């Protein structure tokens, strides 16, 4: 008869150990689940503190028994390698599992089972769960801000147009490809600006003028992020090259610029753009608050982009510069054809990082009175009719931001894979 | 006797306080092949990097094809286009295919039509026997193939002078031969070449003159046969006894 040795599981008695071990883990999980979901305490016969510790002890013994090196069973090896390497990791695994299980019933019932979504006023929300009615009623405000309801189609049309224009690059003919950079850096932003100006602002072609103070919600997040992203990248590139220039004037101007903007907090920049900046302008010269904010964020983020791109430039071996020079290429040809294509590839993760931070910084424009998505939430939660639903609003906003940012980071991974070259 | 295509007079160069090149005098006539050898750190690479001004010299004159190289030289790119260079580490552009590596400079520097540039590139690639790899990327080729591609890339600019900076030092012994073969056939075609190398076999086969450098100075400069048969200075004798 085989003797079961608790201290030394090995390959010979793998079956006994893995079956008993997984059975013990299963028991511990069942105990926790029944406790959390069904409110039944299976171990109530045990004295006090032992009841709470019971699943932990049983689970640990189970995992300990399952820990067999090179068992030959693929699933078991995978499990042991990743979450069951030693007793401490096994303990952490169990604790994490248990806390997820314990947290699930409450959050599920709050978010889904006890939640309300019907009705169109606060009175509908009588349950103990979340009040999604709030999001439903305010949805248009969260999307479009104070923009008049009957004109929302103008925002939608403008966005569809801008997105469609963004895809032009994919369908460009081969012989026009060399103008791609020119299109995206200069022509596209201008067209996008005109589209947004004439469609969303209106004022001509029989469209009623809507001032930028009324813009808001997610659409404003998009507008601000879009223009800042599209402008800060080329600007950052210029300053990155400038900082590495041999000409002292250009070099020190770039250094001063970068260090200045990296040294000040965005929130003060935004304040200055809306409060101080107009004082320096001639009296008859008017610049819209939104434009000022976009310029401020662009200048701010360009400094960060510049440093990220400079990192890429510095990581290229000197031989690449030598080779390009020895072929008779001047500064610009060398950078456009040899250096930048390689450096920009290397900095895709860093640029994506900066861009994600930028998108998540846009809520700061609330301090100058522009209410994008998070700003609208802050306004809505102080509405006397809808007091007490801040939680739902913030959850909604975080989900929306998460979707946007996750999509961006996925896209950056794709770009990385697409432009990967072997060295 | 024709005018020398490269003329270096009393040239001195410092890296900070350290003098790398001391009073260099050198004349190279067109179609001549010069091999530069010497221990590492002797300034061989720096010397040929000065010839297309990848390094700047502080004193003396360097005249390449009638143009003096100095801070005032405006069209340094034009001079560089006339002087091809092959590096120890190949320095191919990893983001471009072999063919694009070769056509990039002719198209954008020489303004050659794309088709013509591609024909020229394929022709040059054929000469170094890698025309079948034209659409691959540098990372997919062996070291020897990459170096031959680098030679073809430099030749696509149709230079008057070719500089080689230890072209075989980063290669496996098996691959050295294929690169040297390409260089020998180029030499036989009448190109002006300055080659920094430790391959004495190559020097014996193609060089008209051999220069021996040590500690930033040209110690000895002699016809190839003379150089190997009876070297004059003791330093050269010592070097040759170690390397041969």
Interface residues (C-beta under 8 A of the other chain):
Chain A: X317 X319 X320 X322 X323 X324 X325 X326 X327 X328 X329 X330 X333 X337 X338 X341 X342 X345 X419 X421 X422 X423
Chain B: X49 X52 X54 X77 X78 X80 X81 X82 X83 X84 X85 X87 X89 X91 X92 X93 X94 X95 X104 X105 X108 X109 X110 X137 X138 X139 X140 X150 X153 X154 X157 X163
